[in-house]
Amino acid sequence: RARQATGFSFDLKQLASLVHSNDRPKAILAPWCPTDHALNEIIARLRAEGTIVIVVLPGENEQNSICCDHKLVCRNNQWEIAENSIIKESGR
């Protein structure tokens, strides 16, 4: 006898690959540093402006955050937004 379907499965990575990169919302990658007040203020300001900010938590790999087209980098003791080279290398 035929049984009713109880669910389905799919590969999220495969599904995500069907979405064109231009259709994905852009995001900024930020390092995890809870004691850096300047960094955390910038993250809060960007989020308040509606920008998606993804923080790389301890134990995570930065290369897994390929949806981020920019990242926060510290240059001369100042946090600034820079292009994410991982995106350029992967062609996304």
PDB file of N, CA, C and O in Angstrom:
ATOM      1  N   ARG A   1       0.841  -1.180   0.000  1.00  0.00           N
ATOM      2  CA  ARG A   1       0.000   0.000   0.000  1.00  0.00           C
ATOM      3  C   ARG A   1       0.887   1.244   0.000  1.00  0.00           C
ATOM      4  O   ARG A   1       1.960   1.255   0.603  1.00  0.00           O
ATOM      5  N   ALA A   2       0.437   2.261  -0.664  1.00  0.00           N
ATOM      6  CA  ALA A   2       1.186   3.519  -0.746  1.00  0.00           C
ATOM      7  C   ALA A   2       1.091   4.273   0.574  1.00  0.00           C
ATOM      8  O   ALA A   2       0.038   4.314   1.210  1.00  0.00           O
ATOM      9  N   ARG A   3       2.193   4.858   0.966  1.00  0.00           N
ATOM     10  CA  ARG A   3       2.216   5.633   2.216  1.00  0.00           C
ATOM     11  C   ARG A   3       2.305   7.120   1.899  1.00  0.00           C
ATOM     12  O   ARG A   3       2.864   7.519   0.878  1.00  0.00           O
ATOM     13  N   GLN A   4       1.759   7.910   2.768  1.00  0.00           N
ATOM     14  CA  GLN A   4       1.816   9.360   2.589  1.00  0.00           C
ATOM     15  C   GLN A   4       3.240   9.844   2.818  1.00  0.00           C
ATOM     16  O   GLN A   4       3.984   9.295   3.631  1.00  0.00           O
ATOM     17  N   ALA A   5       3.585  10.859   2.100  1.00  0.00           N
ATOM     18  CA  ALA A   5       4.907  11.462   2.281  1.00  0.00           C
ATOM     19  C   ALA A   5       4.968  12.148   3.646  1.00  0.00           C
ATOM     20  O   ALA A   5       4.017  12.813   4.058  1.00  0.00           O
ATOM     21  N   THR A   6       6.073  11.982   4.331  1.00  0.00           N
ATOM     22  CA  THR A   6       6.211  12.593   5.654  1.00  0.00           C
ATOM     23  C   THR A   6       7.195  13.751   5.663  1.00  0.00           C
ATOM     24  O   THR A   6       7.351  14.420   6.685  1.00  0.00           O
ATOM     25  N   GLY A   7       7.844  13.992   4.567  1.00  0.00           N
ATOM     26  CA  GLY A   7       8.805  15.082   4.526  1.00  0.00           C
ATOM     27  C   GLY A   7       9.610  15.040   3.254  1.00  0.00           C
ATOM     28  O   GLY A   7       9.275  14.312   2.320  1.00  0.00           O
ATOM     29  N   PHE A   8      10.652  15.805   3.217  1.00  0.00           N
ATOM     30  CA  PHE A   8      11.528  15.833   2.056  1.00  0.00           C
ATOM     31  C   PHE A   8      12.905  16.251   2.528  1.00  0.00           C
ATOM     32  O   PHE A   8      13.072  16.698   3.663  1.00  0.00           O
ATOM     33  N   SER A   9      13.874  16.109   1.668  1.00  0.00           N
ATOM     34  CA  SER A   9      15.219  16.559   2.010  1.00  0.00           C
ATOM     35  C   SER A   9      15.832  17.226   0.787  1.00  0.00           C
ATOM     36  O   SER A   9      15.447  16.950  -0.349  1.00  0.00           O
ATOM     37  N   PHE A  10      16.785  18.102   1.036  1.00  0.00           N
ATOM     38  CA  PHE A  10      17.526  18.737  -0.047  1.00  0.00           C
ATOM     39  C   PHE A  10      18.849  19.240   0.516  1.00  0.00           C
ATOM     40  O   PHE A  10      18.991  19.433   1.723  1.00  0.00           O
ATOM     41  N   ASP A  11      19.788  19.443  -0.349  1.00  0.00           N
ATOM     42  CA  ASP A  11      21.110  19.919   0.025  1.00  0.00           C
ATOM     43  C   ASP A  11      21.090  21.444  -0.024  1.00  0.00           C
ATOM     44  O   ASP A  11      20.894  22.023  -1.092  1.00  0.00           O
ATOM     45  N   LEU A  12      21.288  22.096   1.111  1.00  0.00           N
ATOM     46  CA  LEU A  12      21.232  23.555   1.157  1.00  0.00           C
ATOM     47  C   LEU A  12      22.297  24.202   0.270  1.00  0.00           C
ATOM     48  O   LEU A  12      22.032  25.220  -0.369  1.00  0.00           O
ATOM     49  N   LYS A  13      23.500  23.619   0.225  1.00  0.00           N
ATOM     50  CA  LYS A  13      24.541  24.186  -0.629  1.00  0.00           C
ATOM     51  C   LYS A  13      24.143  24.123  -2.093  1.00  0.00           C
ATOM     52  O   LYS A  13      24.385  25.061  -2.853  1.00  0.00           O
ATOM     53  N   GLN A  14      23.532  23.015  -2.481  1.00  0.00           N
ATOM     54  CA  GLN A  14      23.089  22.879  -3.866  1.00  0.00           C
ATOM     55  C   GLN A  14      21.969  23.879  -4.163  1.00  0.00           C
ATOM     56  O   GLN A  14      21.950  24.494  -5.229  1.00  0.00           O
ATOM     57  N   LEU A  15      21.054  24.037  -3.236  1.00  0.00           N
ATOM     58  CA  LEU A  15      19.969  24.995  -3.408  1.00  0.00           C
ATOM     59  C   LEU A  15      20.521  26.417  -3.494  1.00  0.00           C
ATOM     60  O   LEU A  15      20.097  27.202  -4.343  1.00  0.00           O
ATOM     61  N   ALA A  16      21.460  26.744  -2.619  1.00  0.00           N
ATOM     62  CA  ALA A  16      22.050  28.088  -2.627  1.00  0.00           C
ATOM     63  C   ALA A  16      22.796  28.371  -3.919  1.00  0.00           C
ATOM     64  O   ALA A  16      22.852  29.518  -4.363  1.00  0.00           O
ATOM     65  N   SER A  17      23.366  27.346  -4.524  1.00  0.00           N
ATOM     66  CA  SER A  17      24.105  27.557  -5.770  1.00  0.00           C
ATOM     67  C   SER A  17      23.174  27.927  -6.924  1.00  0.00           C
ATOM     68  O   SER A  17      23.633  28.450  -7.939  1.00  0.00           O
ATOM     69  N   LEU A  18      21.886  27.667  -6.784  1.00  0.00           N
ATOM     70  CA  LEU A  18      20.928  28.019  -7.828  1.00  0.00           C
ATOM     71  C   LEU A  18      20.585  29.500  -7.834  1.00  0.00           C
ATOM     72  O   LEU A  18      20.061  30.018  -8.821  1.00  0.00           O
ATOM     73  N   VAL A  19      20.880  30.180  -6.734  1.00  0.00           N
ATOM     74  CA  VAL A  19      20.612  31.612  -6.634  1.00  0.00           C
ATOM     75  C   VAL A  19      21.799  32.357  -7.218  1.00  0.00           C
ATOM     76  O   VAL A  19      22.943  32.104  -6.840  1.00  0.00           O
ATOM     77  N   HIS A  20      21.536  33.263  -8.126  1.00  0.00           N
ATOM     78  CA  HIS A  20      22.617  34.050  -8.718  1.00  0.00           C
ATOM     79  C   HIS A  20      23.236  34.937  -7.649  1.00  0.00           C
ATOM     80  O   HIS A  20      22.534  35.456  -6.781  1.00  0.00           O
ATOM     81  N   SER A  21      24.543  35.109  -7.713  1.00  0.00           N
ATOM     82  CA  SER A  21      25.243  35.884  -6.685  1.00  0.00           C
ATOM     83  C   SER A  21      24.741  37.319  -6.621  1.00  0.00           C
ATOM     84  O   SER A  21      24.789  37.933  -5.555  1.00  0.00           O
ATOM     85  N   ASN A  22      24.261  37.872  -7.731  1.00  0.00           N
ATOM     86  CA  ASN A  22      23.737  39.236  -7.713  1.00  0.00           C
ATOM     87  C   ASN A  22      22.424  39.330  -6.958  1.00  0.00           C
ATOM     88  O   ASN A  22      22.038  40.413  -6.518  1.00  0.00           O
ATOM     89  N   ASP A  23      21.720  38.191  -6.801  1.00  0.00           N
ATOM     90  CA  ASP A  23      20.452  38.182  -6.089  1.00  0.00           C
ATOM     91  C   ASP A  23      20.627  38.061  -4.582  1.00  0.00           C
ATOM     92  O   ASP A  23      19.698  38.331  -3.822  1.00  0.00           O
ATOM     93  N   ARG A  24      21.801  37.661  -4.157  1.00  0.00           N
ATOM     94  CA  ARG A  24      22.052  37.474  -2.723  1.00  0.00           C
ATOM     95  C   ARG A  24      22.294  38.827  -2.061  1.00  0.00           C
ATOM     96  O   ARG A  24      22.908  39.711  -2.658  1.00  0.00           O
ATOM     97  N   PRO A  25      21.815  38.991  -0.835  1.00  0.00           N
ATOM     98  CA  PRO A  25      22.128  40.236  -0.126  1.00  0.00           C
ATOM     99  C   PRO A  25      23.613  40.279   0.195  1.00  0.00           C
ATOM    100  O   PRO A  25      24.214  39.259   0.530  1.00  0.00           O
ATOM    101  N   LYS A  26      24.190  41.444   0.093  1.00  0.00           N
ATOM    102  CA  LYS A  26      25.609  41.614   0.389  1.00  0.00           C
ATOM    103  C   LYS A  26      25.790  41.749   1.899  1.00  0.00           C
ATOM    104  O   LYS A  26      24.894  42.204   2.611  1.00  0.00           O
ATOM    105  N   ALA A  27      26.957  41.349   2.364  1.00  0.00           N
ATOM    106  CA  ALA A  27      27.231  41.391   3.794  1.00  0.00           C
ATOM    107  C   ALA A  27      28.685  41.783   4.025  1.00  0.00           C
ATOM    108  O   ALA A  27      29.520  41.715   3.124  1.00  0.00           O
ATOM    109  N   ILE A  28      28.959  42.189   5.244  1.00  0.00           N
ATOM    110  CA  ILE A  28      30.318  42.542   5.656  1.00  0.00           C
ATOM    111  C   ILE A  28      30.757  41.536   6.707  1.00  0.00           C
ATOM    112  O   ILE A  28      30.033  41.262   7.664  1.00  0.00           O
ATOM    113  N   LEU A  29      31.939  40.996   6.521  1.00  0.00           N
ATOM    114  CA  LEU A  29      32.519  40.038   7.453  1.00  0.00           C
ATOM    115  C   LEU A  29      33.301  40.799   8.520  1.00  0.00           C
ATOM    116  O   LEU A  29      34.045  41.727   8.204  1.00  0.00           O
ATOM    117  N   ALA A  30      33.134  40.412   9.763  1.00  0.00           N
ATOM    118  CA  ALA A  30      33.829  41.081  10.864  1.00  0.00           C
ATOM    119  C   ALA A  30      34.464  40.036  11.773  1.00  0.00           C
ATOM    120  O   ALA A  30      33.917  38.948  11.953  1.00  0.00           O
ATOM    121  N   PRO A  31      35.619  40.370  12.346  1.00  0.00           N
ATOM    122  CA  PRO A  31      36.247  39.431  13.270  1.00  0.00           C
ATOM    123  C   PRO A  31      35.558  39.452  14.631  1.00  0.00           C
ATOM    124  O   PRO A  31      34.899  40.426  14.997  1.00  0.00           O
ATOM    125  N   TRP A  32      35.724  38.369  15.366  1.00  0.00           N
ATOM    126  CA  TRP A  32      35.202  38.272  16.733  1.00  0.00           C
ATOM    127  C   TRP A  32      36.222  38.914  17.662  1.00  0.00           C
ATOM    128  O   TRP A  32      37.358  38.451  17.758  1.00  0.00           O
ATOM    129  N   CYS A  33      35.824  39.960  18.334  1.00  0.00           N
ATOM    130  CA  CYS A  33      36.711  40.620  19.295  1.00  0.00           C
ATOM    131  C   CYS A  33      35.838  41.411  20.269  1.00  0.00           C
ATOM    132  O   CYS A  33      35.674  42.622  20.120  1.00  0.00           O
ATOM    133  N   PRO A  34      35.277  40.720  21.268  1.00  0.00           N
ATOM    134  CA  PRO A  34      34.324  41.379  22.169  1.00  0.00           C
ATOM    135  C   PRO A  34      34.929  42.509  23.003  1.00  0.00           C
ATOM    136  O   PRO A  34      34.189  43.336  23.535  1.00  0.00           O
ATOM    137  N   THR A  35      36.241  42.561  23.126  1.00  0.00           N
ATOM    138  CA  THR A  35      36.860  43.616  23.937  1.00  0.00           C
ATOM    139  C   THR A  35      37.244  44.848  23.123  1.00  0.00           C
ATOM    140  O   THR A  35      37.668  45.851  23.697  1.00  0.00           O
ATOM    141  N   ASP A  36      37.106  44.794  21.810  1.00  0.00           N
ATOM    142  CA  ASP A  36      37.443  45.941  20.955  1.00  0.00           C
ATOM    143  C   ASP A  36      36.193  46.808  20.792  1.00  0.00           C
ATOM    144  O   ASP A  36      35.324  46.526  19.966  1.00  0.00           O
ATOM    145  N   HIS A  37      36.125  47.861  21.593  1.00  0.00           N
ATOM    146  CA  HIS A  37      34.934  48.707  21.608  1.00  0.00           C
ATOM    147  C   HIS A  37      34.732  49.443  20.293  1.00  0.00           C
ATOM    148  O   HIS A  37      33.595  49.624  19.858  1.00  0.00           O
ATOM    149  N   ALA A  38      35.806  49.868  19.658  1.00  0.00           N
ATOM    150  CA  ALA A  38      35.685  50.572  18.379  1.00  0.00           C
ATOM    151  C   ALA A  38      35.083  49.645  17.319  1.00  0.00           C
ATOM    152  O   ALA A  38      34.197  50.054  16.568  1.00  0.00           O
ATOM    153  N   LEU A  39      35.555  48.417  17.259  1.00  0.00           N
ATOM    154  CA  LEU A  39      35.027  47.444  16.303  1.00  0.00           C
ATOM    155  C   LEU A  39      33.547  47.188  16.558  1.00  0.00           C
ATOM    156  O   LEU A  39      32.743  47.194  15.626  1.00  0.00           O
ATOM    157  N   ASN A  40      33.192  46.967  17.807  1.00  0.00           N
ATOM    158  CA  ASN A  40      31.802  46.667  18.143  1.00  0.00           C
ATOM    159  C   ASN A  40      30.871  47.855  17.895  1.00  0.00           C
ATOM    160  O   ASN A  40      29.698  47.663  17.577  1.00  0.00           O
ATOM    161  N   GLU A  41      31.380  49.072  18.037  1.00  0.00           N
ATOM    162  CA  GLU A  41      30.582  50.261  17.718  1.00  0.00           C
ATOM    163  C   GLU A  41      30.324  50.345  16.214  1.00  0.00           C
ATOM    164  O   GLU A  41      29.219  50.684  15.792  1.00  0.00           O
ATOM    165  N   ILE A  42      31.338  50.037  15.409  1.00  0.00           N
ATOM    166  CA  ILE A  42      31.172  50.060  13.956  1.00  0.00           C
ATOM    167  C   ILE A  42      30.166  48.995  13.531  1.00  0.00           C
ATOM    168  O   ILE A  42      29.298  49.255  12.697  1.00  0.00           O
ATOM    169  N   ILE A  43      30.281  47.801  14.100  1.00  0.00           N
ATOM    170  CA  ILE A  43      29.344  46.724  13.778  1.00  0.00           C
ATOM    171  C   ILE A  43      27.918  47.149  14.126  1.00  0.00           C
ATOM    172  O   ILE A  43      26.999  46.940  13.333  1.00  0.00           O
ATOM    173  N   ALA A  44      27.728  47.742  15.298  1.00  0.00           N
ATOM    174  CA  ALA A  44      26.394  48.194  15.724  1.00  0.00           C
ATOM    175  C   ALA A  44      25.865  49.289  14.797  1.00  0.00           C
ATOM    176  O   ALA A  44      24.683  49.291  14.455  1.00  0.00           O
ATOM    177  N   ARG A  45      26.732  50.218  14.390  1.00  0.00           N
ATOM    178  CA  ARG A  45      26.312  51.302  13.501  1.00  0.00           C
ATOM    179  C   ARG A  45      25.903  50.758  12.132  1.00  0.00           C
ATOM    180  O   ARG A  45      24.876  51.151  11.579  1.00  0.00           O
ATOM    181  N   LEU A  46      26.719  49.850  11.593  1.00  0.00           N
ATOM    182  CA  LEU A  46      26.395  49.260  10.293  1.00  0.00           C
ATOM    183  C   LEU A  46      25.072  48.511  10.341  1.00  0.00           C
ATOM    184  O   LEU A  46      24.253  48.625   9.429  1.00  0.00           O
ATOM    185  N   ARG A  47      24.867  47.749  11.399  1.00  0.00           N
ATOM    186  CA  ARG A  47      23.610  47.001  11.534  1.00  0.00           C
ATOM    187  C   ARG A  47      22.420  47.945  11.690  1.00  0.00           C
ATOM    188  O   ARG A  47      21.343  47.680  11.156  1.00  0.00           O
ATOM    189  N   ALA A  48      22.612  49.047  12.420  1.00  0.00           N
ATOM    190  CA  ALA A  48      21.535  50.030  12.579  1.00  0.00           C
ATOM    191  C   ALA A  48      21.177  50.670  11.242  1.00  0.00           C
ATOM    192  O   ALA A  48      20.034  51.075  11.033  1.00  0.00           O
ATOM    193  N   GLU A  49      22.155  50.763  10.331  1.00  0.00           N
ATOM    194  CA  GLU A  49      21.924  51.314   8.994  1.00  0.00           C
ATOM    195  C   GLU A  49      21.310  50.283   8.045  1.00  0.00           C
ATOM    196  O   GLU A  49      20.995  50.598   6.897  1.00  0.00           O
ATOM    197  N   GLY A  50      21.144  49.047   8.530  1.00  0.00           N
ATOM    198  CA  GLY A  50      20.542  48.014   7.710  1.00  0.00           C
ATOM    199  C   GLY A  50      21.528  47.111   6.994  1.00  0.00           C
ATOM    200  O   GLY A  50      21.122  46.266   6.196  1.00  0.00           O
ATOM    201  N   THR A  51      22.799  47.272   7.262  1.00  0.00           N
ATOM    202  CA  THR A  51      23.825  46.435   6.638  1.00  0.00           C
ATOM    203  C   THR A  51      23.920  45.106   7.381  1.00  0.00           C
ATOM    204  O   THR A  51      23.867  45.067   8.610  1.00  0.00           O
ATOM    205  N   ILE A  52      24.058  44.029   6.631  1.00  0.00           N
ATOM    206  CA  ILE A  52      24.246  42.711   7.237  1.00  0.00           C
ATOM    207  C   ILE A  52      25.716  42.577   7.616  1.00  0.00           C
ATOM    208  O   ILE A  52      26.593  42.727   6.765  1.00  0.00           O
ATOM    209  N   VAL A  53      25.987  42.299   8.881  1.00  0.00           N
ATOM    210  CA  VAL A  53      27.349  42.083   9.363  1.00  0.00           C
ATOM    211  C   VAL A  53      27.410  40.684   9.959  1.00  0.00           C
ATOM    212  O   VAL A  53      26.646  40.349  10.864  1.00  0.00           O
ATOM    213  N   ILE A  54      28.321  39.877   9.446  1.00  0.00           N
ATOM    214  CA  ILE A  54      28.502  38.515   9.933  1.00  0.00           C
ATOM    215  C   ILE A  54      29.812  38.459  10.695  1.00  0.00           C
ATOM    216  O   ILE A  54      30.872  38.765  10.148  1.00  0.00           O
ATOM    217  N   VAL A  55      29.739  38.071  11.952  1.00  0.00           N
ATOM    218  CA  VAL A  55      30.930  37.989  12.801  1.00  0.00           C
ATOM    219  C   VAL A  55      31.447  36.551  12.779  1.00  0.00           C
ATOM    220  O   VAL A  55      30.693  35.603  13.000  1.00  0.00           O
ATOM    221  N   VAL A  56      32.744  36.406  12.508  1.00  0.00           N
ATOM    222  CA  VAL A  56      33.384  35.087  12.498  1.00  0.00           C
ATOM    223  C   VAL A  56      33.670  34.718  13.950  1.00  0.00           C
ATOM    224  O   VAL A  56      34.533  35.317  14.591  1.00  0.00           O
ATOM    225  N   LEU A  57      32.947  33.738  14.459  1.00  0.00           N
ATOM    226  CA  LEU A  57      33.107  33.325  15.845  1.00  0.00           C
ATOM    227  C   LEU A  57      34.316  32.418  16.007  1.00  0.00           C
ATOM    228  O   LEU A  57      34.791  31.842  15.028  1.00  0.00           O
ATOM    229  N   PRO A  58      34.821  32.283  17.233  1.00  0.00           N
ATOM    230  CA  PRO A  58      35.969  31.398  17.451  1.00  0.00           C
ATOM    231  C   PRO A  58      35.676  29.986  16.948  1.00  0.00           C
ATOM    232  O   PRO A  58      34.606  29.436  17.210  1.00  0.00           O
ATOM    233  N   GLY A  59      36.623  29.410  16.230  1.00  0.00           N
ATOM    234  CA  GLY A  59      36.473  28.067  15.693  1.00  0.00           C
ATOM    235  C   GLY A  59      35.862  28.020  14.309  1.00  0.00           C
ATOM    236  O   GLY A  59      35.870  26.968  13.669  1.00  0.00           O
ATOM    237  N   GLU A  60      35.324  29.151  13.824  1.00  0.00           N
ATOM    238  CA  GLU A  60      34.772  29.195  12.475  1.00  0.00           C
ATOM    239  C   GLU A  60      35.869  29.541  11.481  1.00  0.00           C
ATOM    240  O   GLU A  60      36.883  30.146  11.829  1.00  0.00           O
ATOM    241  N   ASN A  61      35.641  29.142  10.237  1.00  0.00           N
ATOM    242  CA  ASN A  61      36.588  29.408   9.173  1.00  0.00           C
ATOM    243  C   ASN A  61      36.091  30.589   8.362  1.00  0.00           C
ATOM    244  O   ASN A  61      34.954  30.580   7.889  1.00  0.00           O
ATOM    245  N   GLU A  62      36.918  31.597   8.195  1.00  0.00           N
ATOM    246  CA  GLU A  62      36.541  32.805   7.448  1.00  0.00           C
ATOM    247  C   GLU A  62      36.142  32.480   6.016  1.00  0.00           C
ATOM    248  O   GLU A  62      35.309  33.176   5.436  1.00  0.00           O
ATOM    249  N   GLN A  63      36.716  31.446   5.446  1.00  0.00           N
ATOM    250  CA  GLN A  63      36.419  31.097   4.054  1.00  0.00           C
ATOM    251  C   GLN A  63      35.006  30.552   3.882  1.00  0.00           C
ATOM    252  O   GLN A  63      34.514  30.479   2.756  1.00  0.00           O
ATOM    253  N   ASN A  64      34.344  30.168   4.969  1.00  0.00           N
ATOM    254  CA  ASN A  64      32.966  29.695   4.876  1.00  0.00           C
ATOM    255  C   ASN A  64      31.981  30.849   4.725  1.00  0.00           C
ATOM    256  O   ASN A  64      30.797  30.622   4.478  1.00  0.00           O
ATOM    257  N   SER A  65      32.452  32.071   4.868  1.00  0.00           N
ATOM    258  CA  SER A  65      31.577  33.242   4.791  1.00  0.00           C
ATOM    259  C   SER A  65      31.679  33.886   3.418  1.00  0.00           C
ATOM    260  O   SER A  65      31.979  35.074   3.303  1.00  0.00           O
ATOM    261  N   ILE A  66      31.428  33.097   2.374  1.00  0.00           N
ATOM    262  CA  ILE A  66      31.610  33.590   1.014  1.00  0.00           C
ATOM    263  C   ILE A  66      30.514  34.540   0.563  1.00  0.00           C
ATOM    264  O   ILE A  66      30.610  35.118  -0.519  1.00  0.00           O
ATOM    265  N   CYS A  67      29.472  34.713   1.372  1.00  0.00           N
ATOM    266  CA  CYS A  67      28.431  35.661   0.987  1.00  0.00           C
ATOM    267  C   CYS A  67      28.834  37.091   1.309  1.00  0.00           C
ATOM    268  O   CYS A  67      28.131  38.032   0.941  1.00  0.00           O
ATOM    269  N   CYS A  68      29.952  37.261   1.988  1.00  0.00           N
ATOM    270  CA  CYS A  68      30.404  38.596   2.379  1.00  0.00           C
ATOM    271  C   CYS A  68      31.281  39.187   1.286  1.00  0.00           C
ATOM    272  O   CYS A  68      32.351  38.659   0.985  1.00  0.00           O
ATOM    273  N   ASP A  69      30.823  40.285   0.695  1.00  0.00           N
ATOM    274  CA  ASP A  69      31.604  40.906  -0.362  1.00  0.00           C
ATOM    275  C   ASP A  69      32.608  41.921   0.186  1.00  0.00           C
ATOM    276  O   ASP A  69      33.487  42.382  -0.542  1.00  0.00           O
ATOM    277  N   HIS A  70      32.477  42.266   1.460  1.00  0.00           N
ATOM    278  CA  HIS A  70      33.422  43.171   2.121  1.00  0.00           C
ATOM    279  C   HIS A  70      33.751  42.624   3.508  1.00  0.00           C
ATOM    280  O   HIS A  70      33.074  41.727   4.011  1.00  0.00           O
ATOM    281  N   LYS A  71      34.787  43.171   4.108  1.00  0.00           N
ATOM    282  CA  LYS A  71      35.130  42.777   5.469  1.00  0.00           C
ATOM    283  C   LYS A  71      35.711  43.965   6.211  1.00  0.00           C
ATOM    284  O   LYS A  71      36.229  44.904   5.606  1.00  0.00           O
ATOM    285  N   LEU A  72      35.617  43.908   7.529  1.00  0.00           N
ATOM    286  CA  LEU A  72      36.217  44.935   8.373  1.00  0.00           C
ATOM    287  C   LEU A  72      37.661  44.545   8.656  1.00  0.00           C
ATOM    288  O   LEU A  72      37.938  43.432   9.104  1.00  0.00           O
ATOM    289  N   VAL A  73      38.572  45.465   8.391  1.00  0.00           N
ATOM    290  CA  VAL A  73      39.993  45.229   8.646  1.00  0.00           C
ATOM    291  C   VAL A  73      40.540  46.392   9.458  1.00  0.00           C
ATOM    292  O   VAL A  73      40.071  47.524   9.345  1.00  0.00           O
ATOM    293  N   CYS A  74      41.534  46.096  10.273  1.00  0.00           N
ATOM    294  CA  CYS A  74      42.160  47.130  11.092  1.00  0.00           C
ATOM    295  C   CYS A  74      43.453  47.564  10.412  1.00  0.00           C
ATOM    296  O   CYS A  74      44.379  46.770  10.242  1.00  0.00           O
ATOM    297  N   ARG A  75      43.500  48.833  10.029  1.00  0.00           N
ATOM    298  CA  ARG A  75      44.697  49.410   9.414  1.00  0.00           C
ATOM    299  C   ARG A  75      45.060  50.669  10.186  1.00  0.00           C
ATOM    300  O   ARG A  75      44.232  51.563  10.364  1.00  0.00           O
ATOM    301  N   ASN A  76      46.289  50.730  10.637  1.00  0.00           N
ATOM    302  CA  ASN A  76      46.765  51.882  11.417  1.00  0.00           C
ATOM    303  C   ASN A  76      45.855  52.173  12.612  1.00  0.00           C
ATOM    304  O   ASN A  76      45.520  53.325  12.889  1.00  0.00           O
ATOM    305  N   ASN A  77      45.464  51.108  13.310  1.00  0.00           N
ATOM    306  CA  ASN A  77      44.606  51.198  14.503  1.00  0.00           C
ATOM    307  C   ASN A  77      43.232  51.779  14.216  1.00  0.00           C
ATOM    308  O   ASN A  77      42.587  52.314  15.117  1.00  0.00           O
ATOM    309  N   GLN A  78      42.773  51.681  12.961  1.00  0.00           N
ATOM    310  CA  GLN A  78      41.447  52.157  12.586  1.00  0.00           C
ATOM    311  C   GLN A  78      40.738  51.049  11.824  1.00  0.00           C
ATOM    312  O   GLN A  78      41.326  50.424  10.941  1.00  0.00           O
ATOM    313  N   TRP A  79      39.471  50.802  12.163  1.00  0.00           N
ATOM    314  CA  TRP A  79      38.683  49.802  11.452  1.00  0.00           C
ATOM    315  C   TRP A  79      38.103  50.426  10.205  1.00  0.00           C
ATOM    316  O   TRP A  79      37.537  51.518  10.250  1.00  0.00           O
ATOM    317  N   GLU A  80      38.249  49.717   9.071  1.00  0.00           N
ATOM    318  CA  GLU A  80      37.686  50.198   7.821  1.00  0.00           C
ATOM    319  C   GLU A  80      37.132  49.032   7.016  1.00  0.00           C
ATOM    320  O   GLU A  80      37.499  47.876   7.228  1.00  0.00           O
ATOM    321  N   ILE A  81      36.255  49.356   6.102  1.00  0.00           N
ATOM    322  CA  ILE A  81      35.638  48.344   5.246  1.00  0.00           C
ATOM    323  C   ILE A  81      36.507  48.170   4.016  1.00  0.00           C
ATOM    324  O   ILE A  81      36.853  49.137   3.337  1.00  0.00           O
ATOM    325  N   ALA A  82      36.854  46.911   3.737  1.00  0.00           N
ATOM    326  CA  ALA A  82      37.675  46.581   2.575  1.00  0.00           C
ATOM    327  C   ALA A  82      36.992  45.499   1.762  1.00  0.00           C
ATOM    328  O   ALA A  82      36.126  44.785   2.267  1.00  0.00           O
ATOM    329  N   GLU A  83      37.382  45.380   0.504  1.00  0.00           N
ATOM    330  CA  GLU A  83      36.843  44.330  -0.355  1.00  0.00           C
ATOM    331  C   GLU A  83      37.299  42.974   0.173  1.00  0.00           C
ATOM    332  O   GLU A  83      38.440  42.828   0.612  1.00  0.00           O
ATOM    333  N   ASN A  84      36.429  42.004   0.133  1.00  0.00           N
ATOM    334  CA  ASN A  84      36.762  40.663   0.608  1.00  0.00           C
ATOM    335  C   ASN A  84      37.439  39.890  -0.524  1.00  0.00           C
ATOM    336  O   ASN A  84      36.800  39.558  -1.523  1.00  0.00           O
ATOM    337  N   SER A  85      38.720  39.607  -0.367  1.00  0.00           N
ATOM    338  CA  SER A  85      39.485  38.942  -1.429  1.00  0.00           C
ATOM    339  C   SER A  85      39.006  37.520  -1.681  1.00  0.00           C
ATOM    340  O   SER A  85      39.218  36.995  -2.774  1.00  0.00           O
ATOM    341  N   ILE A  86      38.367  36.880  -0.705  1.00  0.00           N
ATOM    342  CA  ILE A  86      37.848  35.516  -0.888  1.00  0.00           C
ATOM    343  C   ILE A  86      36.786  35.512  -1.985  1.00  0.00           C
ATOM    344  O   ILE A  86      36.721  34.582  -2.789  1.00  0.00           O
ATOM    345  N   ILE A  87      35.957  36.554  -2.016  1.00  0.00           N
ATOM    346  CA  ILE A  87      34.910  36.655  -3.038  1.00  0.00           C
ATOM    347  C   ILE A  87      35.545  36.811  -4.411  1.00  0.00           C
ATOM    348  O   ILE A  87      35.116  36.163  -5.365  1.00  0.00           O
ATOM    349  N   LYS A  88      36.557  37.657  -4.526  1.00  0.00           N
ATOM    350  CA  LYS A  88      37.192  37.893  -5.820  1.00  0.00           C
ATOM    351  C   LYS A  88      37.854  36.620  -6.335  1.00  0.00           C
ATOM    352  O   LYS A  88      37.784  36.321  -7.527  1.00  0.00           O
ATOM    353  N   GLU A  89      38.500  35.864  -5.437  1.00  0.00           N
ATOM    354  CA  GLU A  89      39.197  34.658  -5.847  1.00  0.00           C
ATOM    355  C   GLU A  89      38.230  33.564  -6.296  1.00  0.00           C
ATOM    356  O   GLU A  89      38.547  32.781  -7.192  1.00  0.00           O
ATOM    357  N   SER A  90      37.051  33.509  -5.675  1.00  0.00           N
ATOM    358  CA  SER A  90      36.106  32.450  -6.017  1.00  0.00           C
ATOM    359  C   SER A  90      35.208  32.850  -7.195  1.00  0.00           C
ATOM    360  O   SER A  90      34.465  32.023  -7.726  1.00  0.00           O
ATOM    361  N   GLY A  91      35.282  34.112  -7.594  1.00  0.00           N
ATOM    362  CA  GLY A  91      34.487  34.577  -8.718  1.00  0.00           C
ATOM    363  C   GLY A  91      33.024  34.770  -8.405  1.00  0.00           C
ATOM    364  O   GLY A  91      32.194  34.735  -9.314  1.00  0.00           O
ATOM    365  N   ARG A  92      32.681  34.974  -7.147  1.00  0.00           N
ATOM    366  CA  ARG A  92      31.269  35.157  -6.753  1.00  0.00           C
ATOM    367  C   ARG A  92      30.959  36.607  -6.584  1.00  0.00           C
ATOM    368  O   ARG A  92      29.827  36.963  -6.257  1.00  0.00           O
TER     369      ARG A  92
END
